[in-house]
Amino acid sequence: MSERYTVRAERCDHRATPEEIYRTLERITEPLTRSWERLERARRIVIKFNMMQPRTVRHAGRRQELVDEEVMRAVLRLLRARTGATLTAADTCLRAAPPNAESAAVLREFGVELIDAGMPPLRLYDVPGGGNMFDRYLLTSCIGDSDEFVSIAKMKNHLFMGITLCMKNLFGLPPPNRPEGRVRHYFHHAIRLSYVLPDLAMIADPCLNVIDGLVGQQGSEWGGRPVVPNALIAGDQTTATDACAAFLMGHDPAGDWPAPPFRRDRNHLLVAAERGYGTVDLDRIDFRTDLQPPLAQFDSDQQDPPPVVASIRRTACEQALFYRDERERLVERYAGQMVVLRDREVVWHGADQPSFQSHGHFAGGADPGSASFLKMVDPDEREGEAFGVYERLLAGLVA
């Protein structure tokens, strides 16, 4: 796009009244002309709040891990005031649990339907122009049934992605369990997630992005430590909005692994910008704010020593390329199954899913720097995995 993206951020005290929160949101979204042009034409808008975790952790009276109820109310009030669209909220949770009670109550208050994005009906979506990691994803059908998409996120650090803002918020869209879709850790694998997130953003293409920074969290996305940024941020493009928020958090939005906070994986915002989806260059953004970074002491926790992380990344790439090179043989034996590769061997296969988390956590007592690689053995490779990513990263890691 030739025009610059637009992002606004303002101080909003975490003790602000609901009316003060609404007025702040109204001010920072008013300049987002492209957002409102799209939203005001829409007949149906899907909103992805960071809200589905059943528990509620609070600090200083505000939600610490999820979008605060008053920010949810302000967003919905604003959309009701400026659009006549049908509003739908979509989210999913890894653990089988009812939706967060406080979030569900706010949605009912504004007559917003809640859709569990992990449940049918689902459909395959092609990534426009081809995927960064996969060419297509099975996601909730409400994305395709809507005219526009909105992402409302919490300002937090993340163990694997470094930061979780409006783009990482979209990871709540893929179904977390089979048979409806891939298991969550299929995408959360070493290497993959940094490229999956831009794919999801390109599919959903949120036209309005809002970040709740009244209270935030450092260290990790769940169970981290509270911080109080006292801020609200809004923008008309996901990558650009998150880049400005990362800057205000005290991070370099153009930084990359292994520089903090990107201690484990690549900077997904930079991956998106490299693809041409938005920018992390603040000079290319119409960014105005009364805030000075850092808003708080943000950083991700270091789970593993850097050499172990480097080994995990290297061995993940090696296993992926082993699968590519041995694909015909593996298809002949394991077609239609999931396989786990480790040290160039199939250490698990089955029609369901393995009971492991991600990266190097498959086999007890195994080398913590040796990654497992989970792959659906499809003779037609319909998901279209971009094995060139592993090839390029491995070359850099070896060098």
C-alpha positions in Angstrom: 0.0 0.0 0.0 1.3 3.5 -0.9 -0.3 5.2 2.0 1.2 5.0 5.5 -0.6 2.9 8.1 -2.2 4.7 11.0 -1.7 3.9 14.7 -2.6 6.0 17.7 -1.8 5.4 21.4 -2.8 7.3 24.5 -2.3 7.2 28.2 -5.4 5.7 29.9 -5.0 5.1 33.6 -5.9 1.6 34.8 -8.2 3.3 37.4 -10.1 5.1 34.7 -13.9 5.0 34.7 -15.8 3.1 31.9 -16.7 6.5 30.3 -13.0 7.6 30.3 -11.9 4.3 28.7 -14.6 4.7 26.0 -13.7 8.3 25.3 -10.0 7.3 25.0 -10.9 4.5 22.6 -13.1 6.9 20.6 -10.2 9.4 20.2 -7.6 7.0 19.2 -9.8 5.2 16.6 -11.2 8.4 15.1 -8.2 8.9 12.8 -8.4 5.3 11.5 -10.2 6.3 8.3 -9.5 3.1 6.4 -10.7 1.1 9.4 -14.1 2.9 9.6 -14.6 2.9 5.8 -14.5 -0.9 5.8 -16.4 -1.3 9.1 -19.2 1.0 8.2 -19.8 -0.9 4.9 -19.9 -4.2 6.7 -23.0 -6.2 7.3 -21.3 -8.8 9.6 -18.2 -8.2 11.7 -16.2 -10.9 13.5 -14.3 -9.9 16.6 -11.5 -11.9 18.1 -11.1 -10.8 21.7 -8.3 -12.4 23.8 -10.9 -13.7 26.2 -11.4 -17.5 26.2 -9.2 -18.6 29.0 -11.7 -19.8 31.7 -9.7 -18.3 34.6 -9.5 -14.6 35.4 -6.3 -13.2 36.9 -6.5 -9.6 38.1 -4.1 -6.9 39.2 -5.1 -3.5 40.6 -8.7 -4.3 39.8 -8.1 -5.0 36.0 -7.7 -8.2 34.1 -4.0 -9.1 33.8 -4.1 -11.9 31.1 -7.3 -11.2 29.2 -8.8 -8.2 27.6 -10.5 -6.2 30.4 -14.3 -6.2 30.5 -14.4 -2.4 30.3 -12.2 -2.4 27.2 -14.5 -5.1 25.7 -17.5 -2.9 26.5 -15.9 0.2 25.0 -15.1 -1.6 21.8 -18.6 -3.0 21.4 -20.2 0.3 22.3 -18.1 2.0 19.7 -19.0 -0.6 17.0 -22.7 -0.3 17.9 -22.5 3.5 17.6 -20.8 3.5 14.2 -22.0 0.4 12.4 -25.3 -1.4 11.9 -23.5 -4.7 11.4 -24.2 -8.0 13.1 -21.4 -8.6 15.6 -20.0 -12.0 16.3 -17.2 -12.9 18.7 -15.0 -16.0 17.8 -12.4 -17.6 20.0 -11.3 -21.0 21.2 -9.5 -22.5 24.2 -7.0 -25.4 24.2 -8.6 -26.9 27.3 -12.2 -28.1 27.1 -13.9 -25.5 29.3 -16.9 -23.1 29.1 -16.1 -19.6 27.9 -14.9 -17.1 30.5 -18.0 -16.1 32.4 -17.2 -12.4 32.6 -16.5 -12.2 28.9 -19.7 -14.1 28.0 -21.7 -11.7 30.1 -20.3 -8.6 28.3 -21.1 -10.2 24.9 -24.7 -11.0 26.0 -25.1 -7.4 27.2 -24.4 -6.1 23.6 -26.3 -8.9 21.9 -23.1 -10.4 20.4 -23.1 -14.1 19.4 -20.2 -16.2 20.7 -18.8 -18.8 18.3 -16.4 -21.5 19.5 -13.8 -21.3 16.7 -12.7 -24.8 17.4 -16.1 -26.4 16.5 -17.7 -27.0 13.1 -18.7 -25.6 10.7 -15.1 -25.2 9.4 -13.7 -24.5 6.0 -10.3 -24.4 4.3 -8.8 -21.0 3.7 -6.0 -20.4 1.2 -3.4 -17.8 2.3 -3.6 -15.0 -0.3 -0.6 -15.3 -2.6 0.6 -18.6 -0.8 1.5 -19.3 2.8 4.6 -18.4 4.7 4.3 -21.8 6.5 1.3 -23.6 5.0 -0.7 -22.7 1.9 -4.1 -23.4 3.6 -5.7 -23.7 7.0 -8.9 -25.2 8.4 -10.6 -22.5 10.4 -14.0 -21.5 11.6 -16.4 -20.7 8.7 -17.5 -17.4 10.4 -14.4 -15.7 9.0 -15.5 -16.3 5.4 -19.1 -15.5 6.3 -18.2 -12.1 7.6 -17.3 -8.9 5.8 -14.7 -7.6 8.2 -12.6 -8.8 11.1 -11.4 -7.0 14.3 -8.6 -8.1 16.7 -8.6 -7.0 20.3 -5.6 -8.1 22.3 -3.9 -7.8 25.7 -0.4 -6.3 26.0 1.8 -9.2 27.2 5.1 -11.0 26.7 5.1 -14.6 25.4 7.5 -17.4 26.1 7.8 -18.5 22.5 6.9 -15.5 20.4 8.4 -12.8 22.7 5.3 -10.7 22.5 1.6 -11.4 22.2 -0.5 -8.6 20.7 -3.1 -8.4 17.9 -1.4 -10.9 15.5 -0.6 -13.5 18.1 -4.2 -13.1 19.3 -5.3 -14.8 16.0 -3.8 -18.1 17.2 -7.1 -18.6 19.0 -8.7 -19.3 15.5 -7.3 -22.7 14.6 -9.2 -25.7 16.1 -7.1 -27.0 19.0 -7.9 -30.7 18.6 -8.4 -33.3 16.0 -10.5 -34.5 14.2 -11.7 -31.0 13.4 -8.2 -29.7 12.7 -4.5 -30.1 13.6 -3.5 -30.3 17.2 -2.5 -26.9 18.6 1.1 -27.9 19.0 1.2 -28.8 15.3 1.4 -25.1 14.6 3.2 -24.3 17.9 6.1 -26.4 16.9 9.7 -25.1 16.8 10.0 -22.8 13.8 6.4 -23.0 12.5 4.6 -20.5 14.7 6.5 -17.4 13.6 5.3 -18.1 10.1 1.8 -19.4 10.9 0.8 -16.2 12.6 1.4 -14.0 9.6 -0.6 -16.6 7.6 -3.5 -16.3 9.9 -3.3 -12.5 9.8 -3.3 -12.5 6.0 -6.4 -14.7 6.0 -8.4 -12.8 8.6 -6.9 -9.4 7.7 -8.2 -7.4 10.7 -9.1 -3.9 9.7 -9.3 -2.6 13.3 -6.7 -3.6 15.9 -6.9 -2.6 19.6 -4.5 -3.4 22.4 -5.5 -3.2 26.0 -2.6 -1.9 28.0 -4.4 -0.8 31.1 -2.7 -3.6 32.9 -0.4 -6.1 31.2 1.9 -9.0 31.9 5.6 -9.7 31.5 7.5 -13.0 31.4 4.9 -15.2 29.7 1.4 -15.2 28.3 0.0 -17.2 31.2 1.1 -17.1 34.8 3.5 -14.2 34.3 4.0 -11.1 36.4 1.8 -8.0 36.3 2.8 -4.6 34.9 0.8 -1.4 34.6 1.4 0.3 31.2 -1.7 2.6 31.5 -2.3 2.7 27.8 -4.7 2.0 24.9 -3.4 1.5 21.3 -5.4 1.2 18.1 -4.4 0.9 14.4 -5.7 0.1 10.9 -3.2 -2.7 10.1 -2.1 -5.6 12.4 1.6 -5.7 11.8 2.0 -1.9 12.1 -0.2 -1.7 15.2 1.8 -4.4 16.9 5.1 -2.9 15.9 4.1 0.4 17.6 3.0 -1.5 20.7 6.2 -3.5 20.8 8.2 -0.2 20.6 6.1 1.2 23.5 6.9 -2.0 25.5 10.6 -1.2 25.1 11.3 -3.8 22.4 12.8 -3.3 18.9 9.9 -4.2 16.5 12.5 -5.0 13.9 14.5 -7.2 16.2 14.8 -11.0 15.7 15.9 -14.2 17.3 17.9 -14.6 19.5 17.7 -11.0 20.7 15.2 -10.5 23.6 12.3 -10.7 23.8 12.5 -13.1 20.8 14.5 -15.7 22.8 13.1 -18.9 21.2 11.6 -18.1 17.8 11.7 -15.5 15.1 9.9 -12.2 15.4 6.6 -13.0 13.7 6.0 -9.2 13.0 9.3 -9.1 11.0 8.3 -12.3 9.1 5.0 -10.6 8.1 6.8 -7.4 7.1 9.3 -9.3 5.0 6.4 -10.8 3.2 4.9 -7.4 2.6 2.1 -7.7 5.0 2.4 -4.4 6.9 5.7 -3.0 8.3 7.8 -2.8 11.4 9.4 0.4 10.2 7.9 3.2 12.4 8.9 5.8 9.8 6.4 4.1 7.4 3.6 4.5 10.0 1.5 7.5 10.9 2.1 6.9 14.6 1.2 9.5 17.1 1.2 9.1 20.9 1.7 11.0 24.1 3.5 7.9 25.6 7.2 7.3 26.1 8.8 3.8 26.0 9.2 1.7 27.9 5.7 1.7 29.4 6.8 -1.0 31.9 9.5 -3.6 32.5 8.5 -5.9 29.7 10.5 -9.0 28.7 10.0 -12.6 28.0 11.3 -15.3 30.4 14.2 -17.5 29.3 13.2 -21.1 29.7 16.2 -22.7 28.2 19.9 -21.7 27.7 20.5 -20.1 24.3 22.7 -23.1 23.1 19.8 -25.4 23.8 17.3 -23.2 21.9 19.7 -23.1 19.0 20.0 -26.9 19.0 16.2 -27.2 19.1 15.8 -24.9 16.1 18.6 -26.7 14.2 17.3 -30.2 14.8 13.7 -29.2 14.0 14.9 -28.0 10.6 16.8 -31.2 10.1 13.8 -33.4 10.9 11.5 -31.3 8.6 14.0 -31.7 5.7 14.4 -35.4 6.5 10.6 -35.7 6.1 10.7 -33.8 2.8 13.6 -36.0 1.4 12.0 -39.3 2.6 8.4 -38.3 1.9 7.7 -41.1 -0.6 8.9 -43.8 1.7 7.0 -42.3 4.7 3.8 -41.9 2.6 4.0 -45.5 1.6 4.0 -46.7 5.2 2.1 -44.0 7.2 -0.3 -42.3 4.8 -3.2 -40.6 6.6 -1.4 -40.8 10.0 0.5 -38.3 12.2 4.1 -39.1 12.7 6.7 -37.8 15.1 10.3 -37.7 13.8 13.3 -37.5 16.1 16.9 -38.1 15.1 15.7 -39.0 11.6 13.5 -41.8 12.8 9.7 -42.2 13.2 9.4 -42.5 17.0 5.6 -42.3 17.1 2.7 -42.7 14.6 -1.0 -42.9 14.9 -4.4 -41.6 13.7 -4.9 -39.4 16.8 -2.3 -37.1 18.4 0.8 -37.7 20.5 0.7 -36.6 24.1 3.5 -34.1 24.0 3.7 -30.4 24.2 6.1 -28.9 21.7 9.8 -28.5 20.7 11.9 -31.0 22.7 9.3 -32.3 25.1 8.3 -35.6 23.4 10.4 -38.3 25.0 11.2 -38.3 28.7 14.9 -38.1 29.5 15.8 -37.3 25.9 18.3 -34.7 24.9 16.5 -31.4 25.6 18.2 -29.8 22.6 16.8 -32.4 20.2 13.5 -31.4 18.7 10.6 -33.6 17.7 8.9 -32.9 14.4 5.1 -33.6 14.1 3.8 -34.1 10.6 0.6 -35.2 9.0 1.5 -37.7 6.3 -0.7 -36.6 3.4 0.2 -38.1 0.0 -1.1 -35.0 -1.7 0.5 -32.5 0.8 -2.6 -30.4 0.6 -1.6 -28.2 3.5 1.4 -27.1 1.4 4.1 -26.8 4.0 6.9 -24.4 3.0 9.9 -26.6 3.5 12.1 -23.9 2.0 11.8 -22.1 5.4 13.6 -24.9 7.1 16.3 -25.0 4.4 17.0 -21.3 4.7 17.0 -21.3 8.5 19.2 -24.4 8.7 21.8 -22.8 6.5 21.9 -19.8 8.8 22.1 -21.9 11.9 24.9 -24.0 10.6 26.8 -20.9 9.5 
